[in-house]
Amino acid sequence: QVTLVESGGRLVQAGGSLGLSCSASGRAFDSTFMGWFRQTPGKEREFVAAIRRGSGTTYFADSVEGRFTISRDDAQNTVYLQMNSLKPEDTAVYYCAADSNPYGVRNVPNYWGQGTQVTVSS
């Protein structure tokens, strides 16, 4: 079992930057891959980015590549999402996710955080 706790969501202006963090507790193997999804009302939750413990291999959605970066502190089992050049369409609830494999963390994660609201004003 893994528990994920996110923080960092807030209101930010378009063009600005914002960082989110997510700390994981529980069995380390189950959080080998950690990442982020986002969801807006009426839409499905969509993958944003993910990273692997150890190698630091990263994965990004096309819509955020080049603007968002993801990093990880393996000792603290914490993942960070740095969002730059934010756009109003980045407004969403951002969810931290964890899984033991790369397919799971990008599609059907076993573990979810509670979500944190990011609002980008135009």
PAVEXGU-10775 format. One record per residue: x, y, z of N, C-alpha, C, CB in turn. Coordinates in steps of 0.1 Angstrom, whole numbers, plus 5000, padded with zeros to 4 digits. Atoms other than C-alpha are relative to their C-alpha. Glycine has a CB too. Example, Ala and Ser with C-alpha at 12.3 -4.5 7.8 and 13.67 -1.06 7.14 Angstrom:
<zavexs>
<zavex n_east="5009" n_north="4988" n_up="5000" ca_east="5123" ca_north="4955" ca_up="5078" c_east="5009" c_north="5012" c_up="5000" cb_east="4990" cb_north="5000" cb_up="5012"/>
<zavex n_east="4991" n_north="4989" n_up="5000" ca_east="5137" ca_north="4989" ca_up="5071" c_east="4992" c_north="5011" c_up="5008" cb_east="5004" cb_north="5005" cb_up="4986"/>
</zavexs>
This chain:
<zavexs>
<zavex n_east="5008" n_north="4988" n_up="5000" ca_east="5000" ca_north="5000" ca_up="5000" c_east="5009" c_north="5012" c_up="5000" cb_east="4990" cb_north="5000" cb_up="5012"/>
<zavex n_east="4993" n_north="4988" n_up="5001" ca_east="5012" ca_north="5035" ca_up="4991" c_east="4990" c_north="5012" c_up="5003" cb_east="5007" cb_north="5002" cb_up="4986"/>
<zavex n_east="5008" n_north="4988" n_up="4998" ca_east="4999" ca_north="5068" ca_up="5004" c_east="5007" c_north="5012" c_up="4994" cb_east="4998" cb_north="5003" cb_up="5015"/>
<zavex n_east="4994" n_north="4989" n_up="5007" ca_east="5005" ca_north="5099" ca_up="4983" c_east="4994" c_north="5013" c_up="5005" cb_east="4998" cb_north="4999" cb_up="4985"/>
<zavex n_east="5005" n_north="4987" n_up="4995" ca_east="5002" ca_north="5135" ca_up="4996" c_east="5006" c_north="5011" c_up="4992" cb_east="5004" cb_north="5002" cb_up="5015"/>
<zavex n_east="4996" n_north="4989" n_up="5009" ca_east="5004" ca_north="5164" ca_up="4972" c_east="4999" c_north="5014" c_up="5007" cb_east="4992" cb_north="5001" cb_up="4987"/>
<zavex n_east="5001" n_north="4986" n_up="4996" ca_east="5010" ca_north="5201" ca_up="4978" c_east="5005" c_north="5009" c_up="4989" cb_east="5008" cb_north="5002" cb_up="5013"/>
<zavex n_east="4995" n_north="4990" n_up="5009" ca_east="5016" ca_north="5233" ca_up="4959" c_east="4990" c_north="5006" c_up="4991" cb_east="5010" cb_north="4994" cb_up="4992"/>
<zavex n_east="5009" n_north="4994" n_up="5009" ca_east="4985" ca_north="5240" ca_up="4939" c_east="4995" c_north="5014" c_up="5005" cb_east="4988" cb_north="4991" cb_up="4998"/>
<zavex n_east="5005" n_north="4987" n_up="4996" ca_east="4973" ca_north="5276" ca_up="4938" c_east="4996" c_north="5007" c_up="4987" cb_east="5011" cb_north="5008" cb_up="5007"/>
<zavex n_east="5003" n_north="4992" n_up="5011" ca_east="4962" ca_north="5304" ca_up="4915" c_east="5013" c_north="5007" c_up="4995" cb_east="4990" cb_north="5011" cb_up="5004"/>
<zavex n_east="4988" n_north="4994" n_up="5006" ca_east="4989" ca_north="5317" ca_up="4891" c_east="4996" c_north="5006" c_up="4986" cb_east="5011" cb_north="4989" cb_up="4998"/>
<zavex n_east="5003" n_north="4994" n_up="5013" ca_east="4989" ca_north="5340" ca_up="4861" c_east="5006" c_north="4993" c_up="4988" cb_east="5005" cb_north="5015" cb_up="5000"/>
<zavex n_east="4995" n_north="5006" n_up="5012" ca_east="4994" ca_north="5329" ca_up="4826" c_east="5014" c_north="5004" c_up="4997" cb_east="4991" cb_north="5003" cb_up="4987"/>
<zavex n_east="4986" n_north="4997" n_up="5003" ca_east="5031" ca_north="5327" ca_up="4816" c_east="5008" c_north="4998" c_up="5013" cb_east="5001" cb_north="5014" cb_up="4996"/>
<zavex n_east="4993" n_north="5002" n_up="4988" ca_east="5040" ca_north="5321" ca_up="4852" c_east="5005" c_north="4986" c_up="5002" cb_east="4992" cb_north="5004" cb_up="5012"/>
<zavex n_east="4995" n_north="5013" n_up="4996" ca_east="5055" ca_north="5291" ca_up="4870" c_east="4995" c_north="4996" c_up="5013" cb_east="5016" cb_north="5000" cb_up="5000"/>
<zavex n_east="5006" n_north="5006" n_up="4988" ca_east="5044" ca_north="5268" ca_up="4897" c_east="5007" c_north="4986" c_up="5002" cb_east="4985" cb_north="4999" cb_up="5000"/>
<zavex n_east="4995" n_north="5013" n_up="4997" ca_east="5059" ca_north="5238" ca_up="4915" c_east="4990" c_north="4992" c_up="5009" cb_east="5013" cb_north="5001" cb_up="5006"/>
<zavex n_east="5008" n_north="5009" n_up="4991" ca_east="5040" ca_north="5208" ca_up="4929" c_east="5009" c_north="4990" c_up="5005" cb_east="4988" cb_north="4993" cb_up="4991"/>
<zavex n_east="4993" n_north="5011" n_up="4994" ca_east="5053" ca_north="5182" ca_up="4952" c_east="4991" c_north="4989" c_up="5005" cb_east="5009" cb_north="5005" cb_up="5011"/>
<zavex n_east="5008" n_north="5012" n_up="4995" ca_east="5041" ca_north="5147" ca_up="4962" c_east="5010" c_north="4991" c_up="5007" cb_east="4993" cb_north="4993" cb_up="4988"/>
<zavex n_east="4992" n_north="5009" n_up="4992" ca_east="5055" ca_north="5126" ca_up="4990" c_east="4993" c_north="4986" c_up="5001" cb_east="5002" cb_north="5006" cb_up="5014"/>
<zavex n_east="5005" n_north="5014" n_up="5000" ca_east="5050" ca_north="5088" ca_up="4990" c_east="5004" c_north="4993" c_up="5013" cb_east="5003" cb_north="4992" cb_up="4988"/>
<zavex n_east="4996" n_north="5009" n_up="4989" ca_east="5049" ca_north="5065" ca_up="5020" c_east="4994" c_north="4986" c_up="4998" cb_east="4995" cb_north="5006" cb_up="5014"/>
<zavex n_east="5005" n_north="5013" n_up="5002" ca_east="5045" ca_north="5028" ca_up="5021" c_east="5011" c_north="4992" c_up="4993" cb_east="4988" cb_north="5000" cb_up="4991"/>
<zavex n_east="4990" n_north="5009" n_up="5006" ca_east="5062" ca_north="5000" ca_up="5001" c_east="5006" c_north="5006" c_up="4988" cb_east="4993" cb_north="4987" cb_up="4996"/>
<zavex n_east="4993" n_north="4993" n_up="5010" ca_east="5089" ca_north="5014" ca_up="4980" c_east="4998" c_north="4994" c_up="4986" cb_east="5015" cb_north="5000" cb_up="5003"/>
<zavex n_east="5001" n_north="5006" n_up="5014" ca_east="5085" ca_north="4989" ca_up="4951" c_east="4988" c_north="5005" c_up="4993" cb_east="4999" cb_north="4985" cb_up="5001"/>
<zavex n_east="5013" n_north="4996" n_up="5006" ca_east="5049" ca_north="5001" ca_up="4946" c_east="5001" c_north="5015" c_up="4995" cb_east="4989" cb_north="4998" cb_up="5009"/>
<zavex n_east="4998" n_north="4986" n_up="5005" ca_east="5062" ca_north="5037" ca_up="4940" c_east="5012" c_north="5001" c_up="4992" cb_east="5000" cb_north="5010" cb_up="5012"/>
<zavex n_east="4989" n_north="4999" n_up="5009" ca_east="5090" ca_north="5028" ca_up="4917" c_east="4999" c_north="5011" c_up="4989" cb_east="5003" cb_north="4986" cb_up="4993"/>
<zavex n_east="5004" n_north="4990" n_up="5010" ca_east="5073" ca_north="5050" ca_up="4891" c_east="4990" c_north="5010" c_up="5007" cb_east="4995" cb_north="4994" cb_up="4987"/>
<zavex n_east="5009" n_north="4990" n_up="4994" ca_east="5057" ca_north="5082" ca_up="4903" c_east="4998" c_north="5011" c_up="4989" cb_east="5005" cb_north="5007" cb_up="5013"/>
<zavex n_east="5003" n_north="4991" n_up="5010" ca_east="5040" ca_north="5108" ca_up="4882" c_east="4988" c_north="5009" c_up="5003" cb_east="4997" cb_north="4993" cb_up="4987"/>
<zavex n_east="5011" n_north="4990" n_up="4999" ca_east="5012" ca_north="5133" ca_up="4876" c_east="4990" c_north="4998" c_up="4989" cb_east="5005" cb_north="5014" cb_up="5001"/>
<zavex n_east="5011" n_north="4999" n_up="5009" ca_east="4978" ca_north="5134" ca_up="4860" c_east="4993" c_north="5013" c_up="5003" cb_east="4990" cb_north="4987" cb_up="5001"/>
<zavex n_east="5009" n_north="4989" n_up="4998" ca_east="4953" ca_north="5162" ca_up="4856" c_east="4987" c_north="4998" c_up="4995" cb_east="5007" cb_north="5013" cb_up="4994"/>
<zavex n_east="5014" n_north="5002" n_up="5004" ca_east="4916" ca_north="5165" ca_up="4853" c_east="4992" c_north="5013" c_up="5001" cb_east="4993" cb_north="4989" cb_up="5008"/>
<zavex n_east="5009" n_north="4989" n_up="4999" ca_east="4891" ca_north="5192" ca_up="4844" c_east="4986" c_north="4995" c_up="4999" cb_east="5003" cb_north="5010" cb_up="4988"/>
<zavex n_east="5014" n_north="5005" n_up="4999" ca_east="4854" ca_north="5190" ca_up="4849" c_east="4995" c_north="4995" c_up="4986" cb_east="4991" cb_north="5011" cb_up="5005"/>
<zavex n_east="5006" n_north="5005" n_up="5012" ca_east="4837" ca_north="5168" ca_up="4823" c_east="5009" c_north="4992" c_up="4991" cb_east="4993" cb_north="5010" cb_up="4993"/>
<zavex n_east="4990" n_north="5007" n_up="5008" ca_east="4869" ca_north="5153" ca_up="4810" c_east="5007" c_north="4989" c_up="5008" cb_east="5011" cb_north="5010" cb_up="4995"/>
<zavex n_east="4993" n_north="5011" n_up="4993" ca_east="4889" ca_north="5122" ca_up="4817" c_east="5013" c_north="5005" c_up="5006" cb_east="5002" cb_north="4988" cb_up="4990"/>
<zavex n_east="4987" n_north="4997" n_up="4995" ca_east="4920" ca_north="5123" ca_up="4838" c_east="5010" c_north="4997" c_up="4990" cb_east="5002" cb_north="4992" cb_up="5013"/>
<zavex n_east="4990" n_north="5002" n_up="5011" ca_east="4950" ca_north="5127" ca_up="4815" c_east="5014" c_north="5000" c_up="5006" cb_east="4999" cb_north="5011" cb_up="4990"/>
<zavex n_east="4986" n_north="5001" n_up="4995" ca_east="4986" ca_north="5118" ca_up="4820" c_east="5008" c_north="5012" c_up="4997" cb_east="5007" cb_north="4988" cb_up="4993"/>
<zavex n_east="4991" n_north="4988" n_up="5002" ca_east="5011" ca_north="5146" ca_up="4824" c_east="5015" c_north="4997" c_up="4999" cb_east="4997" cb_north="5010" cb_up="5012"/>
<zavex n_east="4986" n_north="5003" n_up="5000" ca_east="5045" ca_north="5133" ca_up="4834" c_east="5002" c_north="4989" c_up="5010" cb_east="5008" cb_north="5012" cb_up="5003"/>
<zavex n_east="4997" n_north="5010" n_up="4990" ca_east="5062" ca_north="5105" ca_up="4853" c_east="5015" c_north="4998" c_up="5000" cb_east="4993" cb_north="4986" cb_up="4996"/>
<zavex n_east="4985" n_north="5002" n_up="4998" ca_east="5097" ca_north="5095" ca_up="4865" c_east="5002" c_north="4987" c_up="5008" cb_east="5006" cb_north="5012" cb_up="5007"/>
<zavex n_east="4996" n_north="5012" n_up="4993" ca_east="5114" ca_north="5063" ca_up="4876" c_east="5010" c_north="5002" c_up="5011" cb_east="5006" cb_north="4990" cb_up="4989"/>
<zavex n_east="4990" n_north="4999" n_up="4990" ca_east="5133" ca_north="5059" ca_up="4908" c_east="5013" c_north="4994" c_up="4995" cb_east="4995" cb_north="4992" cb_up="5013"/>
<zavex n_east="4987" n_north="5006" n_up="5003" ca_east="5170" ca_north="5053" ca_up="4904" c_east="5005" c_north="5006" c_up="4986" cb_east="4999" cb_north="4985" cb_up="4999"/>
<zavex n_east="4995" n_north="4995" n_up="5013" ca_east="5175" ca_north="5059" ca_up="4866" c_east="4996" c_north="5014" c_up="4997" cb_east="4995" cb_north="4990" cb_up="4989"/>
<zavex n_east="5005" n_north="4987" n_up="5003" ca_east="5154" ca_north="5090" ca_up="4866" c_east="4994" c_north="5001" c_up="4986" cb_east="5011" cb_north="5010" cb_up="5001"/>
<zavex n_east="5006" n_north="5000" n_up="5013" ca_east="5139" ca_north="5080" ca_up="4833" c_east="4987" c_north="5008" c_up="5001" cb_east="4997" cb_north="4986" cb_up="4994"/>
<zavex n_east="5012" n_north="4992" n_up="4999" ca_east="5111" ca_north="5105" ca_up="4825" c_east="4991" c_north="4998" c_up="4988" cb_east="5004" cb_north="5015" cb_up="5001"/>
<zavex n_east="5010" n_north="5001" n_up="5010" ca_east="5080" ca_north="5105" ca_up="4805" c_east="4991" c_north="5012" c_up="5000" cb_east="4991" cb_north="4987" cb_up="5001"/>
<zavex n_east="5008" n_north="4988" n_up="5001" ca_east="5059" ca_north="5135" ca_up="4793" c_east="4989" c_north="4998" c_up="4990" cb_east="5009" cb_north="5012" cb_up="4997"/>
<zavex n_east="5011" n_north="4998" n_up="5010" ca_east="5026" ca_north="5142" ca_up="4776" c_east="5005" c_north="5010" c_up="4990" cb_east="4987" cb_north="5004" cb_up="5006"/>
<zavex n_east="4996" n_north="4991" n_up="5010" ca_east="5031" ca_north="5160" ca_up="4743" c_east="4996" c_north="5015" c_up="5004" cb_east="4994" cb_north="4997" cb_up="4986"/>
<zavex n_east="5006" n_north="4987" n_up="4997" ca_east="5010" ca_north="5189" ca_up="4756" c_east="5009" c_north="5008" c_up="5010" cb_east="4986" cb_north="4999" cb_up="5006"/>
<zavex n_east="4992" n_north="4993" n_up="4990" ca_east="5035" ca_north="5197" ca_up="4784" c_east="5015" c_north="4999" c_up="4998" cb_east="4997" cb_north="4995" cb_up="5014"/>
<zavex n_east="4986" n_north="5002" n_up="5003" ca_east="5069" ca_north="5186" ca_up="4770" c_east="5006" c_north="5013" c_up="4996" cb_east="5003" cb_north="4989" cb_up="4990"/>
<zavex n_east="4993" n_north="4987" n_up="5003" ca_east="5093" ca_north="5215" ca_up="4770" c_east="4996" c_north="5011" c_up="5009" cb_east="4998" cb_north="5004" cb_up="4986"/>
<zavex n_east="5005" n_north="4990" n_up="4990" ca_east="5073" ca_north="5235" ca_up="4796" c_east="5001" c_north="4994" c_up="5014" cb_east="4986" cb_north="5004" cb_up="4996"/>
<zavex n_east="5000" n_north="5007" n_up="4987" ca_east="5071" ca_north="5210" ca_up="4825" c_east="5012" c_north="4992" c_up="5001" cb_east="4987" cb_north="4992" cb_up="5002"/>
<zavex n_east="4989" n_north="5009" n_up="4996" ca_east="5099" ca_north="5192" ca_up="4842" c_east="4996" c_north="4992" c_up="5012" cb_east="5013" cb_north="5007" cb_up="5002"/>
<zavex n_east="5003" n_north="5009" n_up="4988" ca_east="5097" ca_north="5163" ca_up="4867" c_east="5013" c_north="4995" c_up="5005" cb_east="4991" cb_north="4988" cb_up="4996"/>
<zavex n_east="4987" n_north="5004" n_up="4993" ca_east="5123" ca_north="5154" ca_up="4892" c_east="4996" c_north="4992" c_up="5013" cb_east="5009" cb_north="5012" cb_up="5004"/>
<zavex n_east="5004" n_north="5009" n_up="4989" ca_east="5125" ca_north="5131" ca_up="4922" c_east="5012" c_north="5000" c_up="5010" cb_east="4997" cb_north="4986" cb_up="4995"/>
<zavex n_east="4990" n_north="5002" n_up="4989" ca_east="5143" ca_north="5129" ca_up="4956" c_east="4997" c_north="4986" c_up="5005" cb_east="4998" cb_north="5010" cb_up="5011"/>
<zavex n_east="5002" n_north="5014" n_up="4996" ca_east="5147" ca_north="5091" ca_up="4960" c_east="5001" c_north="4998" c_up="5015" cb_east="5010" cb_north="4991" cb_up="4992"/>
<zavex n_east="4999" n_north="5002" n_up="4985" ca_east="5158" ca_north="5094" ca_up="4996" c_east="4988" c_north="5004" c_up="5008" cb_east="5012" cb_north="5008" cb_up="5005"/>
<zavex n_east="5013" n_north="4995" n_up="4994" ca_east="5126" ca_north="5113" ca_up="5005" c_east="4988" c_north="4994" c_up="4994" cb_east="5000" cb_north="5015" cb_up="5000"/>
<zavex n_east="5011" n_north="5005" n_up="5008" ca_east="5105" ca_north="5094" ca_up="4980" c_east="4989" c_north="5011" c_up="4997" cb_east="4993" cb_north="4988" cb_up="5008"/>
<zavex n_east="5008" n_north="4988" n_up="5004" ca_east="5092" ca_north="5127" ca_up="4968" c_east="5002" c_north="5004" c_up="4986" cb_east="5003" cb_north="5012" cb_up="5009"/>
<zavex n_east="4999" n_north="4996" n_up="5013" ca_east="5084" ca_north="5138" ca_up="4933" c_east="4995" c_north="5014" c_up="4998" cb_east="4992" cb_north="4990" cb_up="4991"/>
<zavex n_east="5003" n_north="4986" n_up="5002" ca_east="5083" ca_north="5173" ca_up="4920" c_east="4996" c_north="5003" c_up="4985" cb_east="5012" cb_north="5009" cb_up="5004"/>
<zavex n_east="5004" n_north="4996" n_up="5013" ca_east="5065" ca_north="5188" ca_up="4890" c_east="5002" c_north="5015" c_up="4999" cb_east="4986" cb_north="4996" cb_up="4997"/>
<zavex n_east="4997" n_north="4986" n_up="5003" ca_east="5079" ca_north="5222" ca_up="4878" c_east="4993" c_north="5004" c_up="4987" cb_east="5015" cb_north="5003" cb_up="5000"/>
<zavex n_east="5008" n_north="4996" n_up="5011" ca_east="5054" ca_north="5239" ca_up="4855" c_east="5004" c_north="5014" c_up="4996" cb_east="4985" cb_north="4999" cb_up="5003"/>
<zavex n_east="4996" n_north="4987" n_up="5005" ca_east="5067" ca_north="5268" ca_up="4834" c_east="4991" c_north="5004" c_up="4988" cb_east="5015" cb_north="5000" cb_up="4996"/>
<zavex n_east="5008" n_north="4995" n_up="5011" ca_east="5050" ca_north="5290" ca_up="4808" c_east="4986" c_north="4995" c_up="5001" cb_east="5007" cb_north="4996" cb_up="4986"/>
<zavex n_east="5013" n_north="5006" n_up="4998" ca_east="5017" ca_north="5281" ca_up="4822" c_east="4989" c_north="5007" c_up="4992" cb_east="4996" cb_north="5001" cb_up="5015"/>
<zavex n_east="5010" n_north="4995" n_up="5008" ca_east="4986" ca_north="5285" ca_up="4801" c_east="4986" c_north="4998" c_up="5007" cb_east="5000" cb_north="4993" cb_up="4986"/>
<zavex n_east="5013" n_north="5003" n_up="4994" ca_east="4949" ca_north="5288" ca_up="4810" c_east="4995" c_north="4986" c_up="4999" cb_east="4990" cb_north="5010" cb_up="4995"/>
<zavex n_east="5004" n_north="5014" n_up="5002" ca_east="4944" ca_north="5254" ca_up="4796" c_east="5007" c_north="4990" c_up="5008" cb_east="5002" cb_north="4996" cb_up="4985"/>
<zavex n_east="4994" n_north="5008" n_up="4990" ca_east="4967" ca_north="5240" ca_up="4822" c_east="4992" c_north="4999" c_up="5013" cb_east="5014" cb_north="5004" cb_up="5003"/>
<zavex n_east="5009" n_north="5000" n_up="4988" ca_east="4940" ca_north="5247" ca_up="4848" c_east="4994" c_north="4987" c_up="5001" cb_east="4989" cb_north="5011" cb_up="4999"/>
<zavex n_east="5005" n_north="5014" n_up="4997" ca_east="4930" ca_north="5214" ca_up="4864" c_east="5003" c_north="4997" c_up="5014" cb_east="5006" cb_north="4990" cb_up="4990"/>
<zavex n_east="4996" n_north="5007" n_up="4987" ca_east="4931" ca_north="5193" ca_up="4895" c_east="5011" c_north="4991" c_up="4996" cb_east="4988" cb_north="4993" cb_up="5007"/>
<zavex n_east="4989" n_north="5008" n_up="5003" ca_east="4965" ca_north="5177" ca_up="4895" c_east="5001" c_north="4989" c_up="5010" cb_east="5013" cb_north="5008" cb_up="4999"/>
<zavex n_east="5000" n_north="5012" n_up="4991" ca_east="4968" ca_north="5142" ca_up="4909" c_east="5014" c_north="4993" c_up="4999" cb_east="4989" cb_north="4990" cb_up="4997"/>
<zavex n_east="4988" n_north="5008" n_up="5000" ca_east="4999" ca_north="5124" ca_up="4920" c_east="4997" c_north="4986" c_up="4998" cb_east="5008" cb_north="5003" cb_up="5013"/>
<zavex n_east="5002" n_north="5014" n_up="5003" ca_east="5002" ca_north="5088" ca_up="4909" c_east="5012" c_north="4992" c_up="5002" cb_east="4994" cb_north="4998" cb_up="4986"/>
<zavex n_east="4988" n_north="5009" n_up="4998" ca_east="5024" ca_north="5058" ca_up="4917" c_east="4996" c_north="4986" c_up="4995" cb_east="5004" cb_north="5000" cb_up="5015"/>
<zavex n_east="5001" n_north="5014" n_up="5004" ca_east="5029" ca_north="5023" ca_up="4903" c_east="5013" c_north="4994" c_up="5000" cb_east="4993" cb_north="5000" cb_up="4986"/>
<zavex n_east="4988" n_north="5008" n_up="5000" ca_east="5054" ca_north="4996" ca_up="4901" c_east="5006" c_north="4998" c_up="4986" cb_east="4998" cb_north="4987" cb_up="5006"/>
<zavex n_east="4995" n_north="5002" n_up="5013" ca_east="5057" ca_north="4997" ca_up="4863" c_east="4997" c_north="5012" c_up="4991" cb_east="4994" cb_north="4987" cb_up="4993"/>
<zavex n_east="5002" n_north="4987" n_up="5008" ca_east="5059" ca_north="5024" ca_up="4835" c_east="4986" c_north="5000" c_up="4993" cb_east="5011" cb_north="5001" cb_up="4990"/>
<zavex n_east="5013" n_north="5000" n_up="5006" ca_east="5027" ca_north="5013" ca_up="4818" c_east="4989" c_north="5004" c_up="5010" cb_east="4996" cb_north="4986" cb_up="4993"/>
<zavex n_east="5010" n_north="4997" n_up="4989" ca_east="5007" ca_north="5015" ca_up="4850" c_east="5000" c_north="5015" c_up="5003" cb_east="5003" cb_north="4992" cb_up="5012"/>
<zavex n_east="4999" n_north="4986" n_up="4995" ca_east="5020" ca_north="5049" ca_up="4860" c_east="4995" c_north="5010" c_up="4989" cb_east="5014" cb_north="5004" cb_up="5004"/>
<zavex n_east="5004" n_north="4991" n_up="5011" ca_east="5011" ca_north="5064" ca_up="4826" c_east="4985" c_north="4997" c_up="4995" cb_east="5009" cb_north="4999" cb_up="4988"/>
<zavex n_east="5013" n_north="5004" n_up="5004" ca_east="4977" ca_north="5047" ca_up="4822" c_east="4990" c_north="4997" c_up="5011" cb_east="5001" cb_north="4988" cb_up="4990"/>
<zavex n_east="5009" n_north="5004" n_up="4989" ca_east="4961" ca_north="5030" ca_up="4852" c_east="5008" c_north="4998" c_up="5013" cb_east="4993" cb_north="4987" cb_up="4996"/>
<zavex n_east="4992" n_north="5001" n_up="4988" ca_east="4981" ca_north="5038" ca_up="4883" c_east="4992" c_north="4993" c_up="5011" cb_east="5004" cb_north="5014" cb_up="5005"/>
<zavex n_east="5006" n_north="5007" n_up="4989" ca_east="4975" ca_north="5017" ca_up="4913" c_east="4997" c_north="5009" c_up="5012" cb_east="5009" cb_north="4989" cb_up="5005"/>
<zavex n_east="5001" n_north="4991" n_up="4989" ca_east="4978" ca_north="5046" ca_up="4937" c_east="4998" c_north="5015" c_up="4996" cb_east="5012" cb_north="4999" cb_up="5010"/>
<zavex n_east="5003" n_north="4987" n_up="5004" ca_east="4964" ca_north="5081" ca_up="4936" c_east="5002" c_north="5009" c_up="5013" cb_east="4986" cb_north="5002" cb_up="4994"/>
<zavex n_east="5001" n_north="4991" n_up="4990" ca_east="4968" ca_north="5112" ca_up="4957" c_east="4986" c_north="5007" c_up="5000" cb_east="5011" cb_north="5011" cb_up="4999"/>
<zavex n_east="5013" n_north="4994" n_up="4998" ca_east="4939" ca_north="5134" ca_up="4968" c_east="4998" c_north="5011" c_up="4990" cb_east="4998" cb_north="5005" cb_up="5014"/>
<zavex n_east="5002" n_north="4989" n_up="5010" ca_east="4945" ca_north="5161" ca_up="4941" c_east="5003" c_north="5014" c_up="5006" cb_east="4987" cb_north="4999" cb_up="4994"/>
<zavex n_east="4997" n_north="4986" n_up="4997" ca_east="4956" ca_north="5197" ca_up="4942" c_east="4996" c_north="5009" c_up="4989" cb_east="5015" cb_north="5002" cb_up="5005"/>
<zavex n_east="5006" n_north="4991" n_up="5011" ca_east="4939" ca_north="5226" ca_up="4923" c_east="5011" c_north="5009" c_up="4995" cb_east="4988" cb_north="5007" cb_up="5005"/>
<zavex n_east="4991" n_north="4990" n_up="5007" ca_east="4960" ca_north="5246" ca_up="4898" c_east="4991" c_north="5008" c_up="4991" cb_east="5012" cb_north="4993" cb_up="4992"/>
<zavex n_east="5008" n_north="4991" n_up="5008" ca_east="4943" ca_north="5276" ca_up="4883" c_east="5009" c_north="5010" c_up="4994" cb_east="4989" cb_north="5007" cb_up="5008"/>
<zavex n_east="4992" n_north="4990" n_up="5007" ca_east="4959" ca_north="5297" ca_up="4856" c_east="4991" c_north="5010" c_up="4994" cb_east="5009" cb_north="4992" cb_up="4988"/>
<zavex n_east="5009" n_north="4989" n_up="5005" ca_east="4943" ca_north="5330" ca_up="4850" c_east="5006" c_north="5007" c_up="4988" cb_east="4998" cb_north="5010" cb_up="5011"/>
<zavex n_east="4996" n_north="4993" n_up="5013" ca_east="4945" ca_north="5348" ca_up="4816" c_east="5002" c_north="5015" c_up="5002" cb_east="4990" cb_north="4997" cb_up="4989"/>
</zavexs>
